[in-house]
Amino acid sequence: MNLLARVRSFVQDHHLLTTGDGVVVGVSGGPDSLCLLHLLLRLRDEYALALHVAHLHHGARGADADADAAFVSALAHRWGLPVTVVRRDVPAIAAAHKLAFEEAARRVRYTFLAQVAQDVGATRVAVGHNADDQAETVLMHLLRGAGPAGLRGMRPAAPLTAYRLLGEVAEAPIPSALVLIRPLLSTPRAEVERYCAEEGLEPRFDRSNLDTTYFRNRLRHELLPLLETANPNIRRRLVRTAEVVAADYDLLSQILDQVWDEVVVSETAEAIFFDRVAWESQHRSLQRALVRRAAYRLRPHLRDVSFVHVENAVRVARAGKTGGQATLPGGLALTVGYDRLVVAGVELDFLPVGPTLPPTVVLDVAFPGITPLLDTGWFLEAVWLEEWNRAEVEANTDRWTAYLDGDRLGDRVLLRTRRQGDRFRPHGMGGHAPRLTDWMINAKLPRLLRDRLPLLVAGGEIVWVCGYRVAETVIVGPETRHVVRFRLQATEAR
């Protein structure tokens, strides 16, 4: 089967083209893009394609880059195709964004191609990545410690919005329907070069492809040839690995979509909250995937969320220590709450540890009885215990349960949030009563939680900072005769 037939089959298998598509073809002037453009010309009538050539001058390589731009422009005119040639100062953009030149060039190039597609009304952007490029990409991701998403390598088709573009380079938002396609992704570089020779195509030569200071070039010219001494088919094996991992990843993504709806209880632009019990019930693979997806949804610009970051976050979450925190890339952190896990920016200083109340709210506590905490999904249960054991009381590990000396509570018990001037006499401080705000800071209560945390008040004194500490004055001790158990619980709706 000749190359045209194989590429046609690949296009059909992966649904890369539909009849009447407008296609912007990224053409550098090298063999891959020249081969791609020539093949698409041969498929043009079959698919009724509207082809448009696009070439980006990167503002580097001097006269060679100028000659490349002139070559592509002349070629497009000779073949009767519209062409857009634009120059961008990629070195300056890389410096401004603190990016490596390779990464900046990739982002600027895709942004440019997307902009041209939008300008000419195209639905596809075609680029000339081949099977050898795929092998290099998989190996590069493997060396960087990527997970399944990275080991898939490049995809035959993907929405351009899935790529990390440079928004300020584009003149308008990128349409979500715009698709990047790679018709040559299963074609080895040797076949591309042979096709160019057979068809009399004379591609340009980019000397920068020999510069081994670039990571990809080192893989291409040094590491892969070395690996071929151990396995001559290493490139093909890497490409097949990408295909296998891609299929597995697609299946995992389908499962993850279902699990996401079950585990996520709240999602905003700033934070994603997982139900802790639901998260803990998932397979470890899905636990990792949930954390990774949360990071990417909150920080779409992230290119890699490494295994080390994800695994540390999973370890902290599985340990289950309330207040535990693991750092993630992009200024994010996973924090363990009482019944929630939250992935959010560390600057939010927010821990969803359980029940909260709107500031200034005061509730009379049914004593004994049930007191709903408004519409928060939580309630406070107060029970006089007919039988109790001091050792069991002291062994209590549930932070939302407090055993208090009932004879010291008085007739009226309230739930409220903090007020200016509040003081608190915490158990274990020898009767000292610091300002409540100072105590909260020293106890490392999250700042945004301090105004909303329920406080149990009796006789005008704070007797329980709910979830954190009981007051010295109401501790169950040797002389206690009657015990009241206060327990904050989530309703079934929660």
N, C-alpha and C positions, 0 to 999 in steps of 0.2 A: 504494500500500500504506500503510495507516495505521500509527501508531507501535506499537501493540500487535503487529501482524503482523510488523513489522520486528524488534522486540525478541525476539519468539518465535523468529524465524529466527536471530537472533544467538545466543540461548541454545542453540539446537539445534546450530548450526555449531561452537560452542566447548565444547559439553558442560558447560554451566554448572550445569544442574540435572538431577537424576534423581528418579524417582517416589518420594515419601515423604520427601524431604529436610526436615530441620529447618533453617530459615533465620533467622538474626538479621539484621535490617535496621537499618543505622545511619541514623538520621533526625535531622538537625539542625533541621528545620523549614523549610529553604530549598526552592527549586523542584526541584532535582535529586533530593533524597532524598524529597520528597513525591511527585513523579512516579514514582520507583522503587517506592515502597511501594504506590501505587495500581495500577501495572501488575502487581506481584507478587500483589496481591489478585485481580486478574482472571485470573491464571494459576494461582491456588491450587488450584482443583478439578481442573484439567487435570493438574497434577503431584502432587496430594495433599500440598501443602506445609503444614508447621506453621510459621507466621510468628511472630516475636517482635520487637517494636520495642525498640531500644536508643538512648538519648540520653545524651551526655556533656556535662555543664556544666563548662566549662573554668576556672571560677573567675576569669573576667575579663568585662569589658563590663557589669558591674553589673546594673541592673534589666532591661536588654535580654536578657541571658542568662537571668535568672530567668523572664522572659516566654516565651522560647523553650522552656524546659524544661516550663513549664505548658502551653503550646500542644501540644507533642508528646504529653504525658501525656493531655490531654483528647482529642486526635485518636485516639490508640490506643484509648481506652475507647469512644469513639463508634463506631469501626469494629470493635469487639469483639475487639481484639488484646491479648495480654499485653504489658506494657511494663516496662522497667527504666530508671530515670533515676538517674544517679550524678554526684556532684560531685567533681572533683579540682582541687587547687590547682596548675594547670599553670605559672603564673609561678614559684612556689617550686620546682617540680620542674626547670624550665628553669635556674634559678639554681644549684641543687644539682649538676646534671650539666653545667653550663657549655655549654648548648645554646641556640640561637636559639629564640624562642617558637614559631615555625612548626614547627621540627623536633621540639621537645618535645611540642607538641600532637599532631602526627602519631603519634609513638611511643606516647604515652599513650592516644590514641584507639583505635589498633589493639589495644593491650594490653587495654583495657577491652572492646572488642567480642569479642576472643578469650575473655576471661574469662566474659562473658555466655553465649557459645556453649557453653563447657564446662559452665557451671552448668545450662543448659536442655537439654543433650544435642543441640545442633544440629551439623550437618556443614558448613554454609555460613555465611559472613558476606557480606552484600551491601552494597555502597556505591554512591553515585550519581555517580561520575565520568563525565563526558560527553566528547564528541569535542573540544570546545574545551579542556577540561582536559588532554586528551592532547596537543593541539598545544602548549599552554603548557609541558607537562612536557618534550616533546622539545626545544623551543627552549631551555629552561632548562638541560637536560643538555648541549646543544650548546655553549652559552656557557661552561659549566663545564669543557669539554674532555673529556667522557665518551667512552668507546669504544662498541662495539656494544651492550653490555649496557644502557648508559644511553640510547642512541638508539632502543632498542626502545620506550621510554616505559613506560607502565603496561600490564600484561598483562590480558586478559579474565579469567583465572583464575590463581591462584598460591597455593601453600601459605602460610599465615600465618606459619609458622616461618621463611620466607625473609626476613621483614621484621625490621628491627632494633627489637625491642620493649624495653620497660623491665621487666626481670624482677621487680624489687622491687615494681612496681605490681600485678603479677598475684599471685593468692593460690595458684596452682598452676602447674606447667609446662604449656605450650601443647601440645595434641595435634598430632602431625605430620600427621594426616589432615584437619585443619581447613583449609578452602579459602576464600580471599577471592575473590569474584566481582564483576564490574563489568558488569551487563547493559546499561547505557546508553553504553558506551564508544564506540560508533560513531554516537551520536545527537548532533547539534549542539545547543548551548545554546538556540538560537532555537526549535528544535522542542520542547524540554523546556518552555520557557515558554509556547509556544502550546498544548501539551497541557494544562498546568495551567489556562489560561484557558478552553479548551473544556470541560474537565471540572468547572469551577467550584471548583477548588482555590485556596486563598488562602494561599500560602506566606509565611513570615516573611522580613523583609529584614535582612540582617546588614551593618551600617554598616562593619564592619572590612574588608569586601571592597573598599571604596573607598580604603583607606589605602595609598598608594603607597610608604610606607616598607618595606612587605613586598615582597620581590623578585618573587614571583609576581604580585602586583597591578600592579607596574610593567610587567611583560611584558603583562599583560592590557589595561591601560588606556592604555599609552603606546607600547611597542615594537611589538606586533602591529598596532595600527591604522596605525602608520607603515609597516610592511612591506606592509600591504594596499594602500598607495598605489602600490607597485611591482608587487605581484601580489595581486589581489583574492581569489585562491584559496589564499593562503598557509597558512591553517589546514588546509584539506583536503590540501594537499601535505605538510605536516608529519605528519598522521595517516597518509597513505599511506607516507611514509618510514618511520615506525615499523613498519608492517606488513611492508614489504620487509626492513628490517633484522632484524625478529623472526624471519622465516623463515630468513634467512641465518645468524642467530645460532644457531637451533636446529640447523641442519646442522653448523655449526662445533662446537657442543657435542657432537654425536654423534661427530664425528671426534676431538674432544678426549678424550672418554671412552676411546676405543680407544688413543690415543697416551699418555694418562696411565698406563695399565697398562704400557706399554712403556718409558716414560722414568723413572717413579718407582721407585727401588730401595728406599726406606724412607720411612715416614711415621709420625710421632708427633704428639702434641698440641703439641710444642715445635718440631719441625723437619720439613722435607720435603727429601729428597735426590733430585736428578736424576742419572741417568747422563749424564755430560758429553758423551760421543760421541753418545749417542742424542738428547740435546737439540739438539746442534749440527746433526744431520742433518735436523731439522724445518724446515718453511717458517717464515719470519720471523713470519707471522701466528700460527702455533701456538706459536712460542717466546714471543711476547707473552702468548698465552692461558694457557700453562702457568705463567708467572710470576704473572699476575693471579689465576689460580685458587688457586695456593699461598698467596698473601697472604690471600685471602678465607677459605680453609679454616683458616688459623692464627689469623686475626682476624675472626671472623664479624660483629663489630660494625661493621666498616669500611663506610662508605657509598660512598666513591669511592676507587678506586686510579687515580690520574690517568695519562694518557698519558706525561707527563714522567717520572714515577717508573718506569713500566714500561719505557719506551724507554731510560732510563739503565741500568737493570738488564740489559736485553738487550745493550746496547753493551758493558758491562763483561764479561758472560759470553762474548760473541763474541770479545772481545779475547783471552780465554784466559789472562791472566796470573795464575798461582797466587797466591792471597792477595788478589786484587782484590776490592773490595767496593762494593756500591751500596746506598744507603739506600732503604727502602720505608716506606710509612705504617705506623702502629700499632707503632712501635718495632721493625720488622723490617728485615732486611738480606739481600741476596743475596751470598753469598761464593763465590769460585771456588776449588775444590780441584784436586788433581792429576787425579783422574778423576771428580770429583763437583761438582755445584753444590748449594749448600744455601741454603734460605730458612728463616731462624730469627730469633728475637729477638736483638738485638745484645747483650743482657745475658748470653747463653749463652757468648759468647767462645769459640766452637767452630768449628774448620775441619776438615772431613773430607778431609785432604790425601792420604790413602793408608793404608798399613799401620800397624797399631798392635799393641801387646802388652799383656796384662794386667800391671799393676804387680807387681814382684818376680819375674817370670818370667825364667829364664835358659836359653838354648838353646845347645848346642854346634853350631857351624857346620861342616858338611861342607866340607872344604877340601883339594882342590876337591870340588864336588858340589852337591846340591840340599838345602836346608833349609826344610821347610814352617814357616810361622809359625802353628803350632797350627791352629785352625779359622777363621783370619781370612780365608781365601781368597787369601793371598799366600804367596810363597816367595822365598827368597834363593838365587841362583845364584852360585857362586864358580868362576872359570875362570882357570887360568894361561895367559897369552897367549904362544904360540910366536913370533908376530910382532906388533910394535906400532910405532906412530909417535908420537913425543912431541907433534907438532903436532896430530895427531888427538885425542890424549888431552886436551890442553889446550883443544880446541875442543868438548869434550863439553857438551851442553846438557840432557841428561836428568838431572833431579834425583835419580832413583832408580837411577842408575848411577854407580859410583865406581871410578876406576883408582888402585890403591895400589901402593907399592913393596913387592914381595913379600918381599924380604930383611929387611924391618924388622918383619914381623908375628909372627915366632916360630912355635911349633908349634901353639898353641891359640888359636882365634878364637871369640868368644862374641857372641851377641846378647842384650841385656838392656835393661831400662828404667833410668832414673836412680836413683841412691842418694844419701842424705845425704852431703855432703862431696865429691861428684864435682867434678873439675876437668877443663877441656878446653882444649887448646892449638890453637886454630883457625888454619888457614892464613891468612896475611896480617896476623897480629898480632905478628910479630917474635919468636915463641917465648913470648910472654906467656900464662899459663895462668889465666884467671879462673875463678871458681866457675861450674859448668855452669848453675846456676839463673840467675845474673846474665847470663850470655851469652844464655840463652834469652829472658830478658826484653828485653834490648837488641836481639835479633834479631826481636822481636815474634812469637815463637811463641805461638799461642793457649794460654791458661792450662790448659784442660782437656785439651790434647794433651800437655803436658809430661811427665806421669807415664806416658804410654802410648807415646811415640815410641821406636821401636827404636834402640838404640845399638850400633854395632859396636866390640867391645873386643878388643884384642890386647896381650899382655904386660902386662895390668893397666891399660892406658891406652885411653881412648876415642879411636878413630882415625877414626870417621865418625859424625856425628850424621845419621842417615839422612834423606836428602831435603834437607839444609840445608848442611852444611859438613864438609870433610875436615880432619884434623889436620895441623899443620905437619910432624910427624915422619915422615909416610908419603907425602908428596907425591912424585909422579914428577918427577925432576929430571935434570940432566945426568949424574949418576953412577949413575942407576938402571940395573940390569942385567935384573931380572925384574919383570914387572908382573902383578898379579892384578886381574881385573875382577869387581867385586861388583855384582850387578844384582837389585833387588827387582822382582818381577813379579806381576801378578794372575793367578790360575788361570782356566781357562775358566769355572768355576762362578761366579766373581765377575763 
